[in-house]
Amino acid sequence: MRTRKIAATVAAAASAVLLLASCGGGAKDDGATSGTLDFYTNKAAWEPDFDELNASSSSAVDIDLNTTGYSDAAQYDAFIRQSFRTQKSPGLFTWQTGPSLKELVDEGLIAETTDIWDQAVDEGWIAEDMREAYTFDGKQYCVPMNVAYWVMYYNKSIFSAQGIEEPTTWEELDAAAAKLKSAGITPYYQTSTLFTFPWFQQLVAGTDPELYNGLATGEVSYTDPRIVEIMQIWADQQEAGWFSDAGSTVDPAVGLKQGDYAMINFGSFFNGSLDGAGMVSGEDYDMFVIPAVNPDLEKTPVAVESGPLCVAENSSQKTLGLEYSKWWMTPDAQTSWSEARGDVAFNPQATVADPMLEELGTTVSGEDYERYDRYYEATPTPILTVALEQFGAFNANPGDPLPFLEAIQAEADKYWADQG
C-alpha cells in the first residue's frame, strides 16, 4: 500500500497552492494511456480503499492511482480550484454534483465524458437516469465515484429485545421511536457538525418531493409555512427526547454498537464503518428504507448521494484520467470497489459482496421508489454552508424552528439575487 499523504493543515494546503501557482497556467496532455495516475480526493479516510483498487486496475488497464487524500473540505476545494490555473491540474479528482460541479463545467475546467457514458448505458453498466446529475447542455462530465442510498440503520438486538419490526409506514416508525424512548433507549442519532441535514431532507422530501426540489431552485422559501410546519415535526421529536446528544464525540458506528441509540440515518457506505466497529451485517445490524411521511405519495422518496470522479480539461494526464474513468464504469471495477469499500455498486452487473447491500440496490431500483438528490449536493454551496450551521445549532439547542429557517433564507435571498 502506498504511503498516505493526507493534507492536514491550512499551511500545508496554502504552500501547495503557491507552489502550483508558480508553474503557470495549463499543461499539454501527454496522451499516456497507462502508468501512474495522480488522484486527489476529499475523502482521506477512504484512501486505503482506493489503494486496494490498484491490483485490479493495474491488471485490467495498467493504471495505478497515486492517491493524495485531504481531510479538510475547505482546504481541498481551495487546492483543486487553484490547481486549474497551473500545470499541475489533477488527472483525476473527486468533487460533488449539483451547483458546484456546474460552476466548473461552465468555466470549461472539466473534461467531457459523453462517450464513456454512452458506452456504459449501452452496455447496461449504469441506469440511464443516472446521467441527469452529470449532464450540462446535453453533454456529460465526470463519472460516478459511488452511489449511496440514505437509509435507516438499526441495532438488531435492541429491536429484537423491544419486539420491534422494521417499520413500513411513518406511523409505525413513530410508534417504534416512542416505544424505544419509553424503554429508556434513545431512538435516533444526531450530530451538530457536518451531517446535520439528513433528518431535514427526510422530513421535507418524505412529505412533498416537489417542495423539497423547490428549495434547491429557490422557488420555495425556507420560511414557507409548509416548511415551518414540517420543521415543527422535528422540533416536537426533539422535545420528546428522540435524538442523541448532538455534541457527542463517540464514533457513530461505535454508538450504534453500544446502544447509545437504536437507529441512525446514514448513507449505505456506513456498512464499512459498522463492520470496522465489530458489528456483523445481518446479525448485529440491519437497515430499512425510511417510509414516506406522507402516506399519499405514490412512491417512497430515497435520498441518493452520487459523488463524481472528474478529470481536469487542462491536465497533462487528461487521457490517462479518462482511460481510468472508462474502466471505472465496468462490472469488474465496480465489483472491486464494492468489495474494497463495502458499499452498493451503481453497475447492476457488478457483484456486491454484502447480501444486505445487494438487496438494497435491488429494492431501491424498483418501481415503488423515487430517488432524489441528497440535500448536500442539491443545495447551492453558500446556502448549504449556512444551513449546515443552522441545523447543527438546532440539534444542539432545539426550540422554535423559525429563527433557524429565517437565517437560512436570508442567505438564500442573497444567493438567488446574485444569480440575476
Contacts in CASP RR format, 6 or more apart in sequence:
PFRMAT RR
TARGET T0000
AUTHOR 0000-0000-0000
METHOD contacts of the structure
MODEL  1
MRTRKIAATVAAAASAVLLLASCGGGAKDDGATSGTLDFYTNKAAWEPDF
DELNASSSSAVDIDLNTTGYSDAAQYDAFIRQSFRTQKSPGLFTWQTGPS
LKELVDEGLIAETTDIWDQAVDEGWIAEDMREAYTFDGKQYCVPMNVAYW
VMYYNKSIFSAQGIEEPTTWEELDAAAAKLKSAGITPYYQTSTLFTFPWF
QQLVAGTDPELYNGLATGEVSYTDPRIVEIMQIWADQQEAGWFSDAGSTV
DPAVGLKQGDYAMINFGSFFNGSLDGAGMVSGEDYDMFVIPAVNPDLEKT
PVAVESGPLCVAENSSQKTLGLEYSKWWMTPDAQTSWSEARGDVAFNPQA
TVADPMLEELGTTVSGEDYERYDRYYEATPTPILTVALEQFGAFNANPGD
PLPFLEAIQAEADKYWADQG
1 48 0 8 1.000
1 51 0 8 1.000
1 52 0 8 1.000
2 51 0 8 1.000
2 54 0 8 1.000
2 66 0 8 1.000
2 67 0 8 1.000
4 44 0 8 1.000
4 47 0 8 1.000
4 48 0 8 1.000
4 67 0 8 1.000
4 69 0 8 1.000
5 67 0 8 1.000
5 68 0 8 1.000
5 69 0 8 1.000
6 44 0 8 1.000
6 47 0 8 1.000
6 68 0 8 1.000
6 69 0 8 1.000
6 70 0 8 1.000
6 71 0 8 1.000
7 13 0 8 1.000
7 16 0 8 1.000
7 44 0 8 1.000
7 68 0 8 1.000
7 69 0 8 1.000
7 70 0 8 1.000
7 71 0 8 1.000
7 72 0 8 1.000
7 75 0 8 1.000
7 76 0 8 1.000
7 79 0 8 1.000
8 71 0 8 1.000
8 72 0 8 1.000
10 72 0 8 1.000
10 75 0 8 1.000
13 70 0 8 1.000
13 72 0 8 1.000
13 75 0 8 1.000
13 76 0 8 1.000
13 78 0 8 1.000
13 79 0 8 1.000
16 79 0 8 1.000
17 78 0 8 1.000
17 79 0 8 1.000
17 82 0 8 1.000
17 83 0 8 1.000
20 82 0 8 1.000
20 83 0 8 1.000
20 86 0 8 1.000
20 87 0 8 1.000
20 88 0 8 1.000
21 82 0 8 1.000
21 85 0 8 1.000
21 86 0 8 1.000
22 86 0 8 1.000
23 86 0 8 1.000
23 87 0 8 1.000
23 88 0 8 1.000
24 85 0 8 1.000
24 86 0 8 1.000
24 87 0 8 1.000
25 85 0 8 1.000
25 86 0 8 1.000
25 87 0 8 1.000
25 314 0 8 1.000
26 84 0 8 1.000
26 85 0 8 1.000
26 86 0 8 1.000
26 87 0 8 1.000
26 89 0 8 1.000
26 314 0 8 1.000
27 86 0 8 1.000
27 87 0 8 1.000
27 88 0 8 1.000
27 89 0 8 1.000
27 314 0 8 1.000
27 315 0 8 1.000
27 316 0 8 1.000
28 316 0 8 1.000
29 315 0 8 1.000
29 316 0 8 1.000
29 317 0 8 1.000
29 318 0 8 1.000
29 319 0 8 1.000
30 316 0 8 1.000
30 317 0 8 1.000
30 319 0 8 1.000
30 320 0 8 1.000
31 318 0 8 1.000
31 319 0 8 1.000
31 320 0 8 1.000
32 317 0 8 1.000
32 319 0 8 1.000
32 320 0 8 1.000
33 319 0 8 1.000
33 320 0 8 1.000
33 323 0 8 1.000
34 61 0 8 1.000
34 62 0 8 1.000
34 63 0 8 1.000
34 320 0 8 1.000
34 323 0 8 1.000
35 62 0 8 1.000
35 63 0 8 1.000
35 64 0 8 1.000
35 320 0 8 1.000
36 63 0 8 1.000
36 64 0 8 1.000
36 65 0 8 1.000
36 66 0 8 1.000
37 63 0 8 1.000
37 64 0 8 1.000
37 65 0 8 1.000
37 66 0 8 1.000
37 91 0 8 1.000
37 92 0 8 1.000
37 317 0 8 1.000
37 320 0 8 1.000
37 321 0 8 1.000
37 324 0 8 1.000
38 66 0 8 1.000
38 68 0 8 1.000
38 90 0 8 1.000
38 91 0 8 1.000
38 92 0 8 1.000
38 317 0 8 1.000
39 50 0 8 1.000
39 65 0 8 1.000
39 66 0 8 1.000
39 67 0 8 1.000
39 68 0 8 1.000
39 90 0 8 1.000
39 91 0 8 1.000
39 92 0 8 1.000
39 93 0 8 1.000
40 67 0 8 1.000
40 68 0 8 1.000
40 69 0 8 1.000
40 70 0 8 1.000
40 76 0 8 1.000
40 79 0 8 1.000
40 80 0 8 1.000
40 90 0 8 1.000
40 92 0 8 1.000
40 93 0 8 1.000
40 94 0 8 1.000
41 47 0 8 1.000
41 50 0 8 1.000
41 67 0 8 1.000
41 68 0 8 1.000
41 69 0 8 1.000
41 70 0 8 1.000
41 76 0 8 1.000
41 93 0 8 1.000
41 94 0 8 1.000
42 69 0 8 1.000
42 70 0 8 1.000
42 73 0 8 1.000
42 76 0 8 1.000
42 77 0 8 1.000
42 94 0 8 1.000
43 69 0 8 1.000
43 94 0 8 1.000
44 69 0 8 1.000
44 70 0 8 1.000
44 71 0 8 1.000
45 71 0 8 1.000
46 341 0 8 1.000
47 67 0 8 1.000
47 69 0 8 1.000
49 337 0 8 1.000
49 340 0 8 1.000
49 341 0 8 1.000
50 65 0 8 1.000
50 67 0 8 1.000
50 340 0 8 1.000
51 65 0 8 1.000
51 67 0 8 1.000
52 336 0 8 1.000
52 340 0 8 1.000
53 65 0 8 1.000
53 333 0 8 1.000
53 336 0 8 1.000
53 337 0 8 1.000
53 340 0 8 1.000
54 64 0 8 1.000
54 65 0 8 1.000
56 332 0 8 1.000
56 333 0 8 1.000
56 336 0 8 1.000
57 63 0 8 1.000
57 64 0 8 1.000
57 65 0 8 1.000
57 324 0 8 1.000
57 327 0 8 1.000
57 333 0 8 1.000
58 64 0 8 1.000
60 327 0 8 1.000
60 330 0 8 1.000
60 332 0 8 1.000
60 333 0 8 1.000
61 323 0 8 1.000
61 324 0 8 1.000
61 327 0 8 1.000
63 320 0 8 1.000
63 321 0 8 1.000
63 323 0 8 1.000
63 324 0 8 1.000
63 327 0 8 1.000
65 92 0 8 1.000
65 324 0 8 1.000
69 76 0 8 1.000
70 76 0 8 1.000
70 79 0 8 1.000
80 90 0 8 1.000
80 93 0 8 1.000
80 95 0 8 1.000
83 89 0 8 1.000
83 90 0 8 1.000
83 312 0 8 1.000
84 104 0 8 1.000
84 107 0 8 1.000
84 109 0 8 1.000
84 312 0 8 1.000
84 314 0 8 1.000
87 316 0 8 1.000
89 109 0 8 1.000
89 312 0 8 1.000
89 313 0 8 1.000
89 314 0 8 1.000
89 315 0 8 1.000
90 311 0 8 1.000
90 312 0 8 1.000
90 315 0 8 1.000
90 317 0 8 1.000
91 311 0 8 1.000
91 312 0 8 1.000
91 315 0 8 1.000
91 316 0 8 1.000
91 317 0 8 1.000
91 318 0 8 1.000
91 320 0 8 1.000
91 321 0 8 1.000
92 309 0 8 1.000
92 310 0 8 1.000
92 311 0 8 1.000
92 317 0 8 1.000
92 321 0 8 1.000
92 324 0 8 1.000
92 325 0 8 1.000
93 309 0 8 1.000
93 310 0 8 1.000
93 311 0 8 1.000
93 312 0 8 1.000
94 145 0 8 1.000
94 307 0 8 1.000
94 308 0 8 1.000
94 309 0 8 1.000
94 310 0 8 1.000
95 101 0 8 1.000
95 104 0 8 1.000
95 142 0 8 1.000
95 307 0 8 1.000
95 308 0 8 1.000
95 310 0 8 1.000
96 307 0 8 1.000
96 308 0 8 1.000
96 376 0 8 1.000
96 377 0 8 1.000
97 133 0 8 1.000
97 134 0 8 1.000
97 306 0 8 1.000
97 307 0 8 1.000
97 308 0 8 1.000
97 373 0 8 1.000
97 377 0 8 1.000
98 133 0 8 1.000
98 373 0 8 1.000
98 377 0 8 1.000
98 378 0 8 1.000
99 379 0 8 1.000
99 380 0 8 1.000
99 381 0 8 1.000
100 381 0 8 1.000
101 110 0 8 1.000
101 134 0 8 1.000
101 141 0 8 1.000
101 142 0 8 1.000
101 308 0 8 1.000
101 310 0 8 1.000
102 136 0 8 1.000
104 110 0 8 1.000
104 310 0 8 1.000
105 136 0 8 1.000
105 141 0 8 1.000
106 136 0 8 1.000
108 313 0 8 1.000
109 312 0 8 1.000
109 313 0 8 1.000
109 314 0 8 1.000
110 141 0 8 1.000
110 142 0 8 1.000
110 310 0 8 1.000
110 311 0 8 1.000
110 312 0 8 1.000
110 313 0 8 1.000
111 141 0 8 1.000
111 310 0 8 1.000
111 311 0 8 1.000
111 312 0 8 1.000
111 313 0 8 1.000
111 315 0 8 1.000
111 318 0 8 1.000
111 321 0 8 1.000
111 322 0 8 1.000
112 139 0 8 1.000
112 140 0 8 1.000
112 141 0 8 1.000
113 134 0 8 1.000
113 140 0 8 1.000
113 141 0 8 1.000
113 142 0 8 1.000
113 143 0 8 1.000
113 311 0 8 1.000
113 322 0 8 1.000
113 325 0 8 1.000
114 139 0 8 1.000
114 140 0 8 1.000
116 140 0 8 1.000
116 143 0 8 1.000
116 322 0 8 1.000
116 325 0 8 1.000
116 326 0 8 1.000
116 329 0 8 1.000
117 126 0 8 1.000
117 131 0 8 1.000
117 134 0 8 1.000
117 140 0 8 1.000
117 143 0 8 1.000
119 125 0 8 1.000
119 326 0 8 1.000
119 329 0 8 1.000
120 126 0 8 1.000
120 143 0 8 1.000
120 329 0 8 1.000
120 347 0 8 1.000
121 127 0 8 1.000
121 128 0 8 1.000
121 131 0 8 1.000
124 347 0 8 1.000
124 348 0 8 1.000
124 349 0 8 1.000
125 329 0 8 1.000
125 330 0 8 1.000
125 331 0 8 1.000
125 334 0 8 1.000
125 347 0 8 1.000
125 348 0 8 1.000
125 349 0 8 1.000
126 144 0 8 1.000
126 329 0 8 1.000
126 346 0 8 1.000
126 347 0 8 1.000
127 346 0 8 1.000
127 348 0 8 1.000
127 365 0 8 1.000
129 371 0 8 1.000
130 144 0 8 1.000
130 147 0 8 1.000
130 306 0 8 1.000
130 346 0 8 1.000
131 140 0 8 1.000
133 306 0 8 1.000
133 373 0 8 1.000
133 377 0 8 1.000
134 140 0 8 1.000
134 141 0 8 1.000
134 142 0 8 1.000
134 143 0 8 1.000
134 144 0 8 1.000
134 308 0 8 1.000
141 310 0 8 1.000
142 308 0 8 1.000
142 309 0 8 1.000
142 310 0 8 1.000
142 311 0 8 1.000
142 325 0 8 1.000
143 308 0 8 1.000
143 309 0 8 1.000
143 325 0 8 1.000
143 328 0 8 1.000
143 329 0 8 1.000
144 306 0 8 1.000
144 307 0 8 1.000
144 308 0 8 1.000
144 309 0 8 1.000
144 346 0 8 1.000
145 306 0 8 1.000
145 307 0 8 1.000
145 308 0 8 1.000
145 309 0 8 1.000
145 328 0 8 1.000
146 269 0 8 1.000
146 305 0 8 1.000
146 306 0 8 1.000
146 307 0 8 1.000
146 337 0 8 1.000
146 341 0 8 1.000
146 343 0 8 1.000
146 346 0 8 1.000
147 304 0 8 1.000
147 305 0 8 1.000
147 306 0 8 1.000
147 344 0 8 1.000
147 345 0 8 1.000
147 346 0 8 1.000
148 267 0 8 1.000
148 268 0 8 1.000
148 269 0 8 1.000
148 304 0 8 1.000
148 305 0 8 1.000
148 306 0 8 1.000
148 343 0 8 1.000
148 344 0 8 1.000
149 267 0 8 1.000
149 268 0 8 1.000
149 289 0 8 1.000
149 302 0 8 1.000
149 303 0 8 1.000
149 304 0 8 1.000
149 305 0 8 1.000
149 344 0 8 1.000
149 360 0 8 1.000
149 361 0 8 1.000
149 364 0 8 1.000
149 371 0 8 1.000
150 198 0 8 1.000
150 201 0 8 1.000
150 202 0 8 1.000
150 265 0 8 1.000
150 266 0 8 1.000
150 267 0 8 1.000
150 268 0 8 1.000
150 290 0 8 1.000
150 302 0 8 1.000
150 303 0 8 1.000
150 304 0 8 1.000
150 305 0 8 1.000
150 374 0 8 1.000
151 265 0 8 1.000
151 266 0 8 1.000
151 267 0 8 1.000
151 268 0 8 1.000
151 287 0 8 1.000
151 288 0 8 1.000
151 289 0 8 1.000
151 290 0 8 1.000
151 302 0 8 1.000
151 360 0 8 1.000
152 263 0 8 1.000
152 264 0 8 1.000
152 265 0 8 1.000
152 287 0 8 1.000
152 288 0 8 1.000
152 289 0 8 1.000
152 290 0 8 1.000
153 256 0 8 1.000
153 263 0 8 1.000
153 264 0 8 1.000
153 265 0 8 1.000
153 266 0 8 1.000
153 270 0 8 1.000
153 274 0 8 1.000
153 285 0 8 1.000
153 286 0 8 1.000
153 287 0 8 1.000
154 166 0 8 1.000
154 256 0 8 1.000
154 262 0 8 1.000
154 263 0 8 1.000
154 264 0 8 1.000
154 285 0 8 1.000
154 286 0 8 1.000
154 287 0 8 1.000
154 288 0 8 1.000
155 256 0 8 1.000
155 257 0 8 1.000
155 259 0 8 1.000
155 262 0 8 1.000
155 263 0 8 1.000
155 284 0 8 1.000
155 285 0 8 1.000
156 282 0 8 1.000
156 283 0 8 1.000
156 284 0 8 1.000
156 285 0 8 1.000
156 286 0 8 1.000
157 284 0 8 1.000
158 164 0 8 1.000
158 180 0 8 1.000
158 185 0 8 1.000
158 259 0 8 1.000
158 262 0 8 1.000
159 165 0 8 1.000
159 166 0 8 1.000
159 176 0 8 1.000
159 262 0 8 1.000
162 179 0 8 1.000
162 180 0 8 1.000
162 183 0 8 1.000
162 185 0 8 1.000
164 176 0 8 1.000
164 179 0 8 1.000
164 180 0 8 1.000
165 172 0 8 1.000
166 286 0 8 1.000
166 288 0 8 1.000
167 173 0 8 1.000
167 175 0 8 1.000
167 176 0 8 1.000
167 288 0 8 1.000
167 291 0 8 1.000
168 291 0 8 1.000
169 291 0 8 1.000
169 295 0 8 1.000
170 291 0 8 1.000
170 292 0 8 1.000
170 293 0 8 1.000
170 294 0 8 1.000
170 295 0 8 1.000
171 295 0 8 1.000
172 291 0 8 1.000
173 290 0 8 1.000
173 291 0 8 1.000
176 187 0 8 1.000
177 187 0 8 1.000
177 188 0 8 1.000
177 237 0 8 1.000
177 242 0 8 1.000
177 263 0 8 1.000
178 240 0 8 1.000
180 186 0 8 1.000
180 187 0 8 1.000
180 262 0 8 1.000
181 187 0 8 1.000
181 240 0 8 1.000
181 241 0 8 1.000
181 242 0 8 1.000
185 259 0 8 1.000
185 261 0 8 1.000
185 262 0 8 1.000
186 241 0 8 1.000
186 242 0 8 1.000
186 243 0 8 1.000
186 244 0 8 1.000
186 260 0 8 1.000
186 261 0 8 1.000
186 262 0 8 1.000
187 242 0 8 1.000
187 243 0 8 1.000
187 261 0 8 1.000
187 262 0 8 1.000
187 263 0 8 1.000
188 199 0 8 1.000
188 237 0 8 1.000
188 242 0 8 1.000
188 243 0 8 1.000
188 244 0 8 1.000
188 261 0 8 1.000
188 262 0 8 1.000
188 263 0 8 1.000
188 264 0 8 1.000
188 265 0 8 1.000
189 243 0 8 1.000
189 244 0 8 1.000
189 252 0 8 1.000
189 255 0 8 1.000
189 256 0 8 1.000
189 260 0 8 1.000
189 261 0 8 1.000
189 263 0 8 1.000
189 264 0 8 1.000
189 265 0 8 1.000
190 196 0 8 1.000
190 199 0 8 1.000
190 243 0 8 1.000
190 244 0 8 1.000
190 246 0 8 1.000
190 395 0 8 1.000
191 246 0 8 1.000
191 247 0 8 1.000
191 248 0 8 1.000
191 252 0 8 1.000
191 392 0 8 1.000
191 395 0 8 1.000
192 246 0 8 1.000
192 247 0 8 1.000
192 392 0 8 1.000
192 393 0 8 1.000
192 395 0 8 1.000
192 396 0 8 1.000
193 247 0 8 1.000
193 392 0 8 1.000
194 388 0 8 1.000
195 266 0 8 1.000
196 388 0 8 1.000
196 391 0 8 1.000
196 392 0 8 1.000
196 394 0 8 1.000
196 395 0 8 1.000
197 375 0 8 1.000
197 376 0 8 1.000
197 387 0 8 1.000
197 388 0 8 1.000
197 391 0 8 1.000
198 265 0 8 1.000
198 266 0 8 1.000
198 303 0 8 1.000
198 375 0 8 1.000
199 234 0 8 1.000
199 265 0 8 1.000
200 231 0 8 1.000
200 234 0 8 1.000
200 375 0 8 1.000
200 391 0 8 1.000
201 212 0 8 1.000
201 303 0 8 1.000
201 374 0 8 1.000
201 375 0 8 1.000
202 265 0 8 1.000
202 290 0 8 1.000
202 293 0 8 1.000
202 303 0 8 1.000
203 230 0 8 1.000
203 231 0 8 1.000
203 233 0 8 1.000
203 234 0 8 1.000
203 293 0 8 1.000
204 211 0 8 1.000
204 212 0 8 1.000
204 215 0 8 1.000
204 227 0 8 1.000
204 230 0 8 1.000
205 212 0 8 1.000
205 301 0 8 1.000
205 303 0 8 1.000
205 372 0 8 1.000
206 212 0 8 1.000
206 292 0 8 1.000
206 293 0 8 1.000
206 294 0 8 1.000
206 297 0 8 1.000
206 300 0 8 1.000
206 301 0 8 1.000
207 226 0 8 1.000
207 230 0 8 1.000
207 292 0 8 1.000
207 293 0 8 1.000
207 294 0 8 1.000
208 226 0 8 1.000
208 294 0 8 1.000
209 297 0 8 1.000
209 301 0 8 1.000
209 370 0 8 1.000
209 372 0 8 1.000
211 220 0 8 1.000
211 224 0 8 1.000
211 226 0 8 1.000
211 227 0 8 1.000
212 301 0 8 1.000
212 372 0 8 1.000
213 372 0 8 1.000
213 378 0 8 1.000
214 220 0 8 1.000
215 222 0 8 1.000
215 227 0 8 1.000
215 378 0 8 1.000
215 379 0 8 1.000
216 373 0 8 1.000
216 378 0 8 1.000
216 379 0 8 1.000
216 380 0 8 1.000
218 412 0 8 1.000
218 416 0 8 1.000
220 227 0 8 1.000
221 227 0 8 1.000
221 409 0 8 1.000
221 412 0 8 1.000
222 405 0 8 1.000
222 406 0 8 1.000
222 408 0 8 1.000
222 409 0 8 1.000
222 412 0 8 1.000
223 402 0 8 1.000
223 405 0 8 1.000
223 406 0 8 1.000
223 409 0 8 1.000
227 405 0 8 1.000
228 401 0 8 1.000
228 402 0 8 1.000
228 405 0 8 1.000
230 293 0 8 1.000
231 401 0 8 1.000
231 402 0 8 1.000
231 404 0 8 1.000
231 405 0 8 1.000
232 401 0 8 1.000
233 293 0 8 1.000
234 394 0 8 1.000
234 398 0 8 1.000
234 401 0 8 1.000
235 394 0 8 1.000
235 398 0 8 1.000
235 399 0 8 1.000
235 400 0 8 1.000
235 401 0 8 1.000
237 243 0 8 1.000
238 394 0 8 1.000
238 395 0 8 1.000
238 398 0 8 1.000
238 399 0 8 1.000
239 398 0 8 1.000
239 399 0 8 1.000
243 261 0 8 1.000
243 395 0 8 1.000
244 260 0 8 1.000
244 261 0 8 1.000
246 392 0 8 1.000
246 395 0 8 1.000
246 396 0 8 1.000
247 396 0 8 1.000
248 260 0 8 1.000
250 260 0 8 1.000
251 273 0 8 1.000
251 277 0 8 1.000
252 264 0 8 1.000
252 266 0 8 1.000
252 270 0 8 1.000
252 273 0 8 1.000
253 270 0 8 1.000
253 273 0 8 1.000
253 274 0 8 1.000
253 276 0 8 1.000
253 277 0 8 1.000
253 279 0 8 1.000
254 277 0 8 1.000
255 261 0 8 1.000
256 262 0 8 1.000
256 263 0 8 1.000
256 264 0 8 1.000
256 274 0 8 1.000
256 277 0 8 1.000
256 279 0 8 1.000
256 285 0 8 1.000
257 274 0 8 1.000
257 277 0 8 1.000
257 278 0 8 1.000
257 279 0 8 1.000
257 284 0 8 1.000
264 270 0 8 1.000
265 290 0 8 1.000
267 305 0 8 1.000
268 287 0 8 1.000
268 343 0 8 1.000
268 344 0 8 1.000
268 357 0 8 1.000
268 360 0 8 1.000
269 341 0 8 1.000
269 342 0 8 1.000
269 343 0 8 1.000
271 281 0 8 1.000
271 342 0 8 1.000
271 343 0 8 1.000
271 354 0 8 1.000
271 356 0 8 1.000
271 357 0 8 1.000
272 341 0 8 1.000
272 342 0 8 1.000
272 343 0 8 1.000
274 281 0 8 1.000
274 284 0 8 1.000
274 285 0 8 1.000
275 281 0 8 1.000
275 342 0 8 1.000
278 284 0 8 1.000
279 285 0 8 1.000
281 354 0 8 1.000
281 355 0 8 1.000
281 356 0 8 1.000
282 356 0 8 1.000
286 356 0 8 1.000
287 356 0 8 1.000
287 360 0 8 1.000
289 300 0 8 1.000
289 302 0 8 1.000
289 360 0 8 1.000
289 363 0 8 1.000
289 364 0 8 1.000
289 369 0 8 1.000
290 302 0 8 1.000
291 300 0 8 1.000
292 300 0 8 1.000
292 301 0 8 1.000
299 367 0 8 1.000
299 368 0 8 1.000
299 369 0 8 1.000
299 370 0 8 1.000
300 368 0 8 1.000
300 369 0 8 1.000
300 370 0 8 1.000
301 369 0 8 1.000
301 370 0 8 1.000
301 371 0 8 1.000
301 372 0 8 1.000
302 364 0 8 1.000
302 369 0 8 1.000
302 370 0 8 1.000
302 371 0 8 1.000
302 372 0 8 1.000
303 371 0 8 1.000
303 372 0 8 1.000
303 373 0 8 1.000
303 374 0 8 1.000
303 375 0 8 1.000
304 371 0 8 1.000
304 372 0 8 1.000
304 373 0 8 1.000
304 374 0 8 1.000
305 374 0 8 1.000
305 376 0 8 1.000
305 377 0 8 1.000
306 346 0 8 1.000
306 373 0 8 1.000
306 377 0 8 1.000
307 377 0 8 1.000
309 325 0 8 1.000
309 328 0 8 1.000
311 317 0 8 1.000
311 318 0 8 1.000
311 321 0 8 1.000
311 322 0 8 1.000
311 325 0 8 1.000
312 318 0 8 1.000
315 321 0 8 1.000
327 333 0 8 1.000
328 334 0 8 1.000
328 337 0 8 1.000
329 347 0 8 1.000
330 347 0 8 1.000
331 347 0 8 1.000
331 349 0 8 1.000
331 350 0 8 1.000
331 351 0 8 1.000
332 350 0 8 1.000
333 347 0 8 1.000
334 345 0 8 1.000
334 346 0 8 1.000
334 347 0 8 1.000
334 349 0 8 1.000
334 350 0 8 1.000
335 345 0 8 1.000
335 350 0 8 1.000
335 351 0 8 1.000
335 352 0 8 1.000
337 343 0 8 1.000
337 345 0 8 1.000
337 350 0 8 1.000
338 344 0 8 1.000
338 345 0 8 1.000
338 350 0 8 1.000
338 351 0 8 1.000
338 352 0 8 1.000
338 353 0 8 1.000
338 354 0 8 1.000
338 357 0 8 1.000
339 353 0 8 1.000
342 353 0 8 1.000
342 354 0 8 1.000
342 357 0 8 1.000
343 357 0 8 1.000
344 352 0 8 1.000
344 357 0 8 1.000
344 358 0 8 1.000
344 360 0 8 1.000
344 361 0 8 1.000
345 352 0 8 1.000
348 365 0 8 1.000
352 358 0 8 1.000
352 361 0 8 1.000
363 369 0 8 1.000
364 371 0 8 1.000
372 378 0 8 1.000
375 384 0 8 1.000
375 387 0 8 1.000
376 384 0 8 1.000
379 387 0 8 1.000
380 415 0 8 1.000
382 411 0 8 1.000
382 414 0 8 1.000
382 415 0 8 1.000
383 408 0 8 1.000
383 411 0 8 1.000
383 412 0 8 1.000
383 415 0 8 1.000
385 411 0 8 1.000
386 407 0 8 1.000
386 408 0 8 1.000
386 410 0 8 1.000
386 411 0 8 1.000
387 408 0 8 1.000
387 411 0 8 1.000
390 404 0 8 1.000
390 405 0 8 1.000
390 407 0 8 1.000
390 408 0 8 1.000
391 404 0 8 1.000
393 404 0 8 1.000
394 401 0 8 1.000
394 404 0 8 1.000
END
